Amino acid sequence: MTLRPAPLLFALTLLLAAAPPVAAQGGAAQVSLRVENPAATERPDEIVSVDWEALQRRLPAARAGRVRVLDAEGGEAPSQVLDDDGDGTPDALLFLAPFWPGQARTFTVEAAPPAPVEARAHVLRDARRDDLAWENDRVAFRTYGAGLSALEDLVSSGVDVWTKRTDALVADRWYAEGDYHTDTGEGADFFSVGRSLGAGGTAVWAGGALHPAPNFTAHRILADGPLRAVAELTYPTWDAAGRAVTETRRITVDAGQPVYRQESVFESDGEAPLQTVVGLVHRPGMVTSTRGAGRWTWLSGWGPVGNEGHGDLGTAVLVRTDRVAEHAEAEDHSLLVTEAEPGTPFVAYVGAGWTANDVGGVEEWWATLDDAAERLAHPLRVSFPDDALDAQAALDAAAERLRPFLDRPARADEIPRSIDADGALDVSPSREWTSGFYAGTLWELYDATGDPAFEDAARRWTAVVEPEKTNAGTHDMGFKIYPTAGAGLRLTGDDDYRDVVVEAAETLLTRFDANVGATRSWDWGNWKFPVIIDNMMNLELLYAASELTGDDKFARAATEHARTTLANHFRPDDSSYHVVQYDSLGGEVLYKGTHQGFSDASAWSRGQAWGLYGFAMAYRESGEADFLAQAQSIADYVLAHPQLPGDGVPYWDFDAPALPDEPRDASAAAVLASGLYELAGFVPEPERGRYVAAADRILTSLATDYRVADDYDQPFLLDHSVGSVPDQFEVDVPIVYADYYYVEALQRRLRLDEGRPALGAR
């Protein structure tokens, strides 16, 4: 296969699969990469993005100017070390490669000087006009800065298309020559954006009218090729139907693609959602069309460009289908309308194709857009194939990481939870739902090591959580008591812990409502009878109480709750809602949506993990085949999801708005891995092997690429977890429950190898 232009921009920045220190980390001069194209379409000219920190862990000698990529035949791929935030530190290694549909390719990354790469992407600011222009070897665009007022009275944040019929980069030369409206053989500016949105401009949408930003007042060029160029524009405050609004727009253009990525963040003086649009201006003779059957919707314009004789121009915007509220026509524009809270990223892909260059006609243009949508829906998956999981080594490392903190005094109002904005330890009182996980982690490490120091610390931290056994104001009793007293009972046989487990289960049972068939979640707010998917995790406490007492009332309530959740929490694709609200009198469903996910229709990653883990556990305790089937369905949904990165660690929401530039959630990954190991114990091959391999991949990644630094001075194991992005709470930080499920998953992996049950004996 030879490199040639392709009809889509795509780059996926990944934290990649890893393991406890492997051979490549010991100073090797090269490492292997595996890159898979999961799409059913060819990708002839695709940028692959490798996280720089993950690469350097395996290839410490890699430096900007001293790293190159070779394919399996020894040919060198064009590459670029990218700093995409302007802090002077590399963020990713980019390289260009072709892929057949469904193809997986192996590459070698070496710590060696790369060959020179011809520039195929470029961004510049023309100081005389205060324009910002960006281009690649197929298309070119520009927009206007406030300094343009010195030359002409044009207020516009629209996007202008420069039609060109050459693969050379022309913007510098055209600006220098001063006459880019005359075609001298390479193309010209025939589009004339004026005061319109042009091709891909944005605006606030209010009262059926457009309220676009004025000209940009500040810019940053963050990267300037040779394969990717990145710029950021800042627009001043303007009035949008009575609301003060600002916009920051980030532009990313890649080599070989007819579209570029545009990410806008609108801020406002009010908290109410904003409706925003991205659109195309109408031109005489232009025909608009749209298609939105898949994950991405495109809106296209096609018709004559400029004066007669210049051919036809296709323009387009692509927006994720779940973000499109409506398709509108207004003020001589076709628009895709979205709605979101201020501060939520709005991502669109904007493109153009010209019959004098590389598009033969409108049907070929539409096919190009279909191909673009298909690729955006199926990002590349990247991994390090030589990494392997050593669960015992990872457990040993976890024990040594927490050992220095074992003498910390156990206080009920100072239980480790996370890290605050200043990097200081964030603690919680025992009433918080997370209070049991620190002691639970210590119990797991006692089980792993047999070291009495861990038992002593676990007992002390369990004691400060124990009074929660009578707190009837929370549904999170299982999270608090089962990892603490439940683990203490399992590992020591102490009858005092038995009494705590049973009393806590009695308390939790008071929240079960037979009319609804479920245990109530929150008491705060205006909820009638909310049930969250997280609640599946609290059922294990009830099942344990029945086993300990011989009274099946606890297990009956747990099983009924699981049946109700199975009936109402899942969509046809087996993704889960976060919250289902019921009428407590008749049990009717009143609402399905989210509290911590991106939207009511999105798949919040930790919610999917709670469901998988919870139904596997419920099957273990009840033997109901429907619970096993549901656990498998959730696992299959997650593992086949096109937005699951190659290292198996999900983004905080599978439908987060700015993928792939969204936080990962190590806590969701740890819960998934632990649940997958238990699920694997209930199914035959090949499903068993597939689930174990997926969990191994996750733990391999967590054990290397998501660990806190060795010299970190707080009692945590993993970094890069997410509490709640909508609340901007605990985002991309260590969180205690990630550690608990990580250590539990490592324990389960070892037990599988030994042929023991995933949880051991109670």
Residue pairs with C-beta under 8 A, 6 or more apart in sequence:
1 44
1 98
1 100
2 98
3 44
3 45
3 96
3 97
3 98
3 256
4 44
4 45
4 98
4 256
5 44
5 45
5 137
5 138
5 167
5 256
5 257
5 258
5 358
6 42
6 43
6 44
6 45
6 46
6 98
6 256
6 257
7 257
7 258
7 367
7 368
7 369
7 371
7 372
8 43
8 257
8 258
8 259
8 371
8 372
8 375
8 376
9 47
9 252
9 253
9 254
9 257
9 259
9 260
9 261
9 349
9 372
10 43
10 46
10 47
10 254
10 257
10 375
10 376
10 379
10 380
11 47
11 48
11 49
11 94
11 228
11 252
11 254
11 660
12 48
12 49
12 379
12 380
12 381
12 382
12 645
12 660
13 49
13 51
13 91
13 92
13 660
13 661
14 49
14 50
14 51
14 54
14 382
14 645
14 646
14 647
14 660
15 51
15 53
15 54
15 645
15 647
15 649
15 664
15 701
15 705
15 706
15 720
16 33
16 50
16 51
16 54
16 55
16 382
16 383
16 384
16 646
16 647
16 701
16 705
17 383
17 384
17 387
17 646
17 647
17 648
17 697
17 700
17 701
17 705
18 54
18 57
18 58
18 384
18 387
18 647
18 700
18 701
18 703
18 704
18 705
19 387
19 388
19 389
19 390
19 700
19 703
19 704
20 389
20 390
20 393
20 394
20 397
20 703
20 704
21 704
22 58
22 386
22 387
22 388
22 704
23 386
24 30
24 31
24 58
24 59
24 384
24 386
24 387
25 57
25 58
25 60
25 704
27 60
27 61
28 58
28 59
29 59
29 61
29 110
29 111
29 112
30 59
30 108
30 109
30 110
30 111
31 55
31 58
31 59
31 108
31 109
31 384
31 386
32 106
32 107
32 108
32 109
32 384
32 385
32 386
33 48
33 50
33 69
33 106
33 107
33 108
33 109
33 382
33 383
33 384
33 385
34 104
34 105
34 106
34 382
34 383
34 384
34 385
34 646
35 48
35 97
35 99
35 104
35 105
35 106
35 107
35 380
35 381
35 382
36 103
36 104
36 105
36 380
36 381
36 382
36 646
37 43
37 46
37 99
37 100
37 101
37 102
37 103
37 104
37 378
37 380
38 102
38 378
38 379
38 380
38 381
38 642
39 101
39 102
39 374
39 375
39 377
39 378
40 101
40 102
40 374
40 378
41 101
41 371
41 374
41 375
42 98
42 99
42 100
42 101
43 98
43 99
43 375
43 380
44 98
44 99
44 256
45 96
45 98
45 255
45 256
45 257
46 96
46 97
46 98
46 99
46 380
47 94
47 95
47 96
47 227
47 228
47 254
47 255
48 94
48 95
48 96
48 97
48 107
48 380
48 382
49 82
49 92
49 93
49 94
49 382
50 92
50 93
50 94
50 95
50 109
50 382
51 91
51 92
51 705
52 81
52 89
52 90
52 91
52 92
52 93
53 705
54 384
54 705
55 62
55 67
55 93
55 109
56 62
57 704
57 705
58 384
58 387
59 67
59 109
59 111
61 111
62 93
62 109
62 111
63 111
64 81
64 90
65 81
65 113
65 114
66 111
66 112
66 113
67 79
67 81
67 93
67 109
67 110
67 111
67 112
67 114
68 76
68 79
68 109
68 110
68 112
68 113
68 114
68 115
69 76
69 77
69 79
69 93
69 95
69 107
69 108
69 109
69 110
69 114
70 76
70 77
70 107
70 108
70 109
70 110
71 77
71 97
71 105
71 107
72 105
72 106
72 107
76 114
76 115
77 95
77 96
77 97
77 107
78 95
78 96
78 117
78 118
78 120
78 226
78 227
78 255
79 93
79 94
79 95
79 96
79 114
79 117
79 227
80 93
80 94
80 95
80 117
80 225
80 226
80 227
80 228
81 90
81 92
81 93
81 94
82 90
82 91
82 92
82 93
82 94
82 223
82 228
82 230
83 89
83 90
83 91
83 222
83 223
84 91
84 92
84 222
84 223
84 230
85 91
85 222
86 220
86 222
93 109
94 227
94 228
95 107
95 227
96 227
96 255
96 256
97 105
97 107
99 105
99 380
106 385
117 226
117 227
118 226
119 169
119 225
119 226
120 136
120 137
120 167
120 169
120 225
120 226
120 227
120 255
120 256
121 134
121 135
121 136
121 137
121 225
121 226
121 227
121 228
121 229
121 253
121 254
121 255
122 134
122 135
122 136
122 169
122 171
122 172
122 224
122 225
122 229
123 132
123 133
123 134
123 135
123 221
123 223
123 224
123 225
123 229
123 230
123 231
123 251
123 253
124 132
124 133
124 134
124 171
124 172
124 175
124 221
124 224
125 131
125 132
125 133
125 145
125 219
125 221
126 132
126 133
126 175
127 147
128 151
128 175
129 144
129 145
129 147
129 148
129 151
129 175
130 144
130 145
130 146
130 147
130 148
130 150
130 215
131 142
131 143
131 144
131 145
131 148
131 175
132 142
132 143
132 145
132 216
132 219
132 231
132 233
132 251
133 140
133 141
133 142
133 162
133 171
133 175
134 140
134 141
134 142
134 171
134 229
134 231
134 251
134 253
134 260
135 141
135 162
135 164
135 169
135 170
135 171
135 253
136 169
136 229
136 253
136 254
136 255
136 256
136 257
136 260
137 167
137 168
137 169
137 255
137 256
138 167
138 256
138 257
138 258
138 357
138 358
139 161
139 162
139 164
139 258
139 260
139 351
139 352
139 353
140 161
140 162
140 164
140 170
140 171
141 159
141 160
141 161
141 162
141 199
141 200
141 260
141 350
141 352
142 159
142 160
142 162
142 171
143 156
143 157
143 158
143 159
143 160
143 201
143 216
143 233
144 154
144 156
144 157
144 158
144 215
144 216
145 215
145 216
145 217
145 219
146 214
146 215
146 216
146 217
146 236
148 154
148 215
149 215
154 194
154 195
154 215
155 195
155 214
155 215
156 193
156 194
156 195
156 196
156 198
156 201
156 212
156 214
156 215
157 201
157 202
157 203
157 212
157 213
157 214
157 215
157 216
157 235
157 247
158 193
158 194
158 195
158 196
158 197
158 198
158 201
158 212
158 281
159 193
159 197
159 198
159 199
159 200
159 201
159 350
160 189
160 191
160 192
160 193
160 198
160 199
161 189
161 191
161 193
161 198
161 199
161 313
161 315
161 352
162 170
162 171
162 174
162 180
162 187
162 188
162 189
162 191
163 187
163 188
163 189
163 190
163 191
163 305
163 310
163 313
163 352
163 354
163 356
163 357
164 170
164 186
164 187
164 354
164 357
165 185
165 186
165 187
165 354
165 356
165 357
166 186
166 187
168 186
170 186
170 187
174 180
174 189
180 188
180 189
181 188
181 189
181 190
182 188
183 190
183 310
187 354
187 356
187 357
188 306
190 305
190 306
190 307
190 310
190 313
191 198
191 199
191 305
191 306
191 313
192 306
193 199
193 201
193 281
196 281
196 332
196 333
197 203
197 210
197 212
197 277
197 278
197 279
197 280
197 281
197 333
198 280
198 281
199 280
199 281
199 301
199 315
199 316
199 317
199 350
199 352
200 262
200 278
200 279
200 280
200 315
200 317
200 348
200 350
201 212
201 278
201 279
202 212
202 213
202 247
202 249
202 262
202 264
202 276
202 277
202 278
202 346
202 348
203 210
203 211
203 212
203 213
203 276
203 277
203 279
204 210
204 211
204 212
204 240
204 241
204 243
204 245
204 266
204 274
204 275
204 276
204 277
205 211
205 275
205 276
205 277
205 328
205 335
205 337
206 240
206 241
206 243
206 275
207 241
208 328
208 330
209 241
209 330
209 331
210 277
210 279
210 330
210 331
210 333
210 335
211 238
211 239
211 240
211 241
211 245
213 235
213 236
213 238
213 245
213 246
213 247
214 235
214 236
214 238
215 235
216 233
216 234
216 235
216 249
217 234
217 235
217 236
218 233
218 234
219 231
219 232
219 233
219 234
220 231
220 232
221 229
221 230
221 231
222 230
222 231
222 232
223 229
223 230
225 255
226 255
227 254
227 255
228 252
228 253
228 254
228 255
229 252
229 253
230 250
230 251
230 252
230 253
231 250
231 251
232 248
232 249
232 250
232 251
233 248
233 249
233 250
233 251
234 246
234 247
234 248
235 246
235 247
235 248
235 249
236 246
237 244
237 245
237 246
238 244
238 245
238 246
239 245
240 268
243 268
243 269
243 270
243 274
244 268
244 269
245 266
245 267
245 268
245 269
245 274
246 266
246 267
246 268
247 264
247 265
247 266
247 267
248 264
248 265
248 267
249 262
249 263
249 264
250 261
250 262
250 263
250 264
251 260
251 261
251 262
252 260
252 261
252 262
252 263
253 260
253 261
254 260
257 351
258 351
258 352
258 353
258 358
258 368
258 372
259 316
259 318
259 349
259 350
259 351
259 372
260 349
260 350
260 351
261 347
261 348
261 349
262 278
262 347
262 348
262 349
262 350
263 345
263 346
263 347
263 658
263 661
264 276
264 278
264 345
264 346
264 347
264 348
265 343
265 344
265 345
265 346
266 274
266 276
266 342
266 343
266 346
267 342
267 343
268 274
268 342
270 342
271 341
271 342
273 339
273 340
273 341
273 342
274 339
274 340
274 341
274 342
275 325
275 337
275 338
275 339
276 337
276 338
276 339
276 340
276 346
277 328
277 335
277 336
277 337
277 338
278 317
278 319
278 335
278 336
278 338
278 346
278 348
278 350
279 299
279 317
279 333
279 334
279 335
279 336
280 288
280 299
280 300
280 301
280 315
280 316
280 317
280 333
280 334
280 335
281 301
281 332
281 333
282 288
282 301
282 332
282 333
282 334
283 301
283 303
283 304
283 305
284 303
284 304
285 303
285 304
286 301
286 302
286 303
286 304
287 301
287 302
287 303
287 362
288 299
288 300
288 301
288 302
288 334
289 299
289 300
289 302
289 366
290 297
290 298
290 299
290 300
290 327
290 334
290 336
291 297
291 298
291 366
291 369
291 370
291 373
292 298
292 321
292 324
294 321
294 373
294 374
294 377
295 320
295 321
295 322
295 373
295 376
295 377
295 642
296 318
296 319
296 320
296 321
296 372
296 373
296 376
296 377
297 318
297 319
297 320
297 321
297 324
297 336
297 373
298 316
298 317
298 318
298 369
298 370
298 372
298 373
299 316
299 317
299 318
299 319
299 327
299 334
299 335
299 336
300 314
300 315
300 316
300 365
300 366
300 369
301 313
301 314
301 315
301 316
301 334
302 312
302 313
302 314
302 315
302 362
302 365
303 312
303 313
304 310
304 311
304 312
304 313
305 311
305 312
305 313
305 354
310 356
311 354
311 355
311 356
312 354
312 355
312 361
312 362
313 352
313 353
313 354
313 355
314 351
314 352
314 353
314 354
314 359
314 362
314 365
314 368
315 351
315 352
316 350
316 351
316 352
316 365
316 369
317 336
317 348
317 349
317 350
317 351
318 348
318 349
318 350
318 351
318 369
318 372
318 373
318 376
319 336
319 338
319 347
319 348
319 349
320 347
320 655
320 657
322 599
322 601
322 602
322 655
323 338
323 340
323 346
323 657
324 336
324 337
324 338
325 337
325 338
325 339
326 337
327 334
327 335
327 336
327 337
328 334
328 335
328 336
328 337
329 335
336 348
338 346
340 346
340 657
341 726
344 657
345 657
345 658
345 661
346 657
347 657
347 658
347 659
349 372
349 376
351 368
351 369
351 372
353 359
353 365
353 368
355 361
359 365
359 368
377 642
378 642
379 642
379 643
379 645
379 659
379 660
380 646
381 644
381 645
381 646
382 645
382 646
383 646
383 647
383 697
387 700
387 704
388 700
389 696
389 699
389 700
389 703
389 749
391 699
391 746
391 749
391 750
391 753
392 750
394 699
394 703
394 746
395 445
395 448
395 449
395 743
395 746
395 747
395 750
397 703
397 707
398 445
398 448
398 717
398 739
398 742
398 743
398 746
399 445
399 448
399 449
399 451
399 454
401 708
401 710
401 717
402 441
402 442
402 445
402 715
402 717
403 453
405 715
406 442
406 453
406 454
406 456
406 457
407 457
408 457
408 715
410 457
410 460
410 461
410 463
410 464
411 464
412 429
412 430
412 464
412 465
412 467
413 427
413 429
413 430
414 427
415 427
415 428
415 429
415 430
415 432
415 434
415 435
415 438
415 461
415 464
415 465
416 425
416 427
416 438
416 714
416 715
416 716
416 736
417 426
417 427
417 428
417 432
417 434
417 438
417 735
417 736
418 426
418 721
418 723
418 730
418 733
418 734
418 735
418 736
419 425
419 426
419 714
419 716
419 733
419 734
420 426
425 714
425 715
426 730
428 434
428 435
429 435
430 464
430 465
430 467
430 468
430 480
431 468
431 471
431 474
433 474
433 476
433 479
433 480
434 479
434 735
434 736
434 737
435 465
435 468
435 480
436 465
436 479
436 480
436 481
436 482
436 483
436 484
437 479
437 483
437 736
437 737
437 739
437 740
438 461
438 715
438 736
438 740
439 458
439 461
439 462
439 465
439 483
439 484
439 487
440 483
440 484
440 487
440 740
440 744
441 717
441 736
441 739
441 740
441 743
442 454
442 457
442 458
442 461
443 454
443 455
443 458
443 462
443 483
443 484
443 487
443 488
443 491
444 487
444 740
444 743
444 744
444 747
445 451
445 454
445 743
446 452
446 454
446 455
446 458
446 491
447 487
447 491
447 747
447 760
448 743
448 746
448 747
455 491
455 492
458 484
458 487
458 488
459 488
461 484
462 484
462 485
462 488
462 497
465 480
465 481
465 484
465 485
466 481
466 484
466 485
466 500
468 474
468 477
468 480
468 481
468 504
469 477
469 481
469 485
469 500
469 503
469 504
469 507
470 503
470 507
471 477
471 507
472 507
472 510
472 511
473 523
474 480
475 508
475 511
475 519
475 520
475 521
475 522
475 535
475 538
476 534
476 538
477 504
477 505
477 507
477 508
477 538
477 541
478 508
478 537
478 538
478 539
478 540
478 541
478 542
479 537
479 538
479 737
480 504
481 500
481 501
481 504
481 541
482 501
482 538
482 540
482 541
482 544
483 740
485 497
485 500
485 501
485 504
486 497
486 501
486 540
486 541
486 544
486 762
488 494
488 497
489 497
489 498
489 501
489 762
490 759
490 760
490 761
490 762
498 548
501 541
501 544
501 545
501 548
502 545
502 548
502 549
504 541
504 545
505 541
505 542
505 544
505 545
505 554
506 545
508 519
508 538
508 541
508 542
509 542
509 553
509 554
509 557
511 519
511 520
512 518
512 519
512 520
512 557
512 560
512 561
513 519
513 520
513 529
513 584
514 560
515 584
515 585
515 586
515 587
516 529
516 531
516 564
516 582
516 584
516 587
517 560
517 561
517 563
517 564
517 587
518 529
518 531
518 535
518 560
518 561
518 564
518 565
518 582
519 531
519 535
519 538
519 557
519 561
520 529
520 530
520 531
521 527
521 530
521 531
521 532
521 534
521 535
521 579
522 530
522 532
527 581
528 581
528 582
528 583
528 584
528 590
529 581
529 582
529 583
529 584
530 579
530 580
530 581
530 582
531 561
531 564
531 565
531 569
531 579
531 580
531 581
531 582
532 578
532 579
532 595
532 607
533 565
533 569
533 576
533 577
533 578
533 579
533 607
533 610
533 611
533 614
534 607
534 610
535 561
535 565
536 561
536 562
536 565
536 610
536 611
536 613
536 614
536 615
536 617
536 618
537 610
537 613
537 614
537 617
539 558
539 561
539 562
539 614
539 617
539 618
539 621
540 617
540 621
542 554
542 555
542 557
542 558
543 554
543 555
543 558
543 617
543 618
543 621
543 622
544 762
545 551
545 554
546 552
546 553
546 554
546 555
547 555
547 762
555 621
555 622
558 618
558 621
558 622
559 618
559 621
559 622
559 624
562 614
562 615
562 618
562 622
562 624
562 627
563 624
563 626
565 580
565 611
565 614
566 615
566 626
566 627
566 630
568 580
568 589
568 592
569 576
569 577
569 580
569 592
569 611
570 576
570 577
570 611
570 630
570 633
571 577
573 637
574 630
574 633
574 634
574 636
574 637
575 603
575 608
575 637
575 654
576 603
576 604
576 607
576 608
576 610
576 611
576 634
577 592
577 593
577 594
577 600
577 607
578 593
578 594
578 595
578 596
578 597
578 604
578 607
579 591
579 592
579 593
579 594
579 595
580 589
580 591
580 592
581 589
581 590
581 591
581 592
582 588
582 589
582 590
583 590
592 600
593 600
594 600
594 602
594 604
594 607
595 726
596 604
596 606
596 607
596 723
596 724
596 725
596 726
596 727
597 603
597 604
597 607
597 653
597 655
597 726
598 604
598 653
598 655
598 656
598 657
598 725
598 726
599 655
601 655
602 653
602 654
602 655
602 656
603 637
603 641
603 653
603 654
603 655
604 652
604 653
604 654
605 650
605 651
605 652
605 653
605 654
605 665
605 668
606 652
606 665
606 667
606 668
606 671
606 722
608 634
608 637
608 638
608 650
608 654
608 668
608 672
609 638
609 668
609 669
609 671
609 672
609 675
610 671
611 630
611 631
611 634
612 631
612 634
612 635
612 638
612 671
612 672
612 675
612 676
612 679
613 671
613 672
613 674
613 675
613 678
614 675
615 627
615 628
615 630
615 631
615 634
616 627
616 628
616 631
616 675
616 678
616 679
616 682
617 675
617 678
618 624
618 627
619 625
619 627
619 628
619 631
619 682
620 678
620 682
628 679
628 682
628 683
631 675
631 679
632 679
632 683
632 687
635 675
635 676
635 679
635 691
635 694
638 644
638 650
638 672
639 690
639 694
641 650
641 654
643 650
643 651
643 654
643 655
643 659
644 650
644 654
645 651
645 660
645 664
647 697
647 698
647 700
647 701
647 705
648 669
648 672
648 673
648 694
648 697
648 698
648 701
649 664
649 665
649 666
649 668
649 669
649 698
649 701
649 702
649 705
649 706
649 720
650 664
650 665
650 668
650 669
650 672
651 659
651 660
651 662
651 663
651 664
651 665
652 662
652 663
652 664
652 665
652 668
652 722
652 725
652 731
653 662
653 725
656 662
656 725
663 720
663 722
663 725
663 731
663 732
664 706
664 720
664 722
664 732
665 720
665 721
665 722
666 702
666 706
666 718
666 719
666 720
666 721
666 738
666 742
667 718
667 721
667 722
667 735
667 737
667 738
667 741
668 722
669 698
669 701
669 702
669 706
670 698
670 702
670 718
670 738
670 739
670 740
670 741
670 742
670 744
670 745
671 741
672 695
672 698
673 695
673 698
673 699
673 702
673 741
673 742
673 745
674 695
674 741
674 744
674 745
674 748
676 691
676 692
676 694
676 695
676 698
677 691
677 692
677 695
677 745
677 748
677 749
677 752
677 758
678 748
678 758
678 759
679 691
680 687
680 688
680 689
680 691
680 692
680 695
680 752
681 688
681 752
681 757
681 758
683 691
692 752
695 745
695 749
696 749
698 745
699 742
699 745
699 746
699 749
702 718
702 742
706 718
706 719
706 720
707 717
707 718
707 719
708 714
708 716
708 717
708 718
708 719
708 734
714 734
716 734
716 735
716 736
716 739
717 734
717 738
717 739
717 742
717 743
718 734
718 738
718 739
718 742
719 732
719 733
719 734
720 732
720 733
721 730
721 732
721 733
721 734
721 735
721 738
722 730
722 731
722 732
722 735
723 729
723 730
723 731
723 733
723 735
724 730
724 731
725 731
747 760
748 758
748 759
751 757
751 758
751 760
752 758
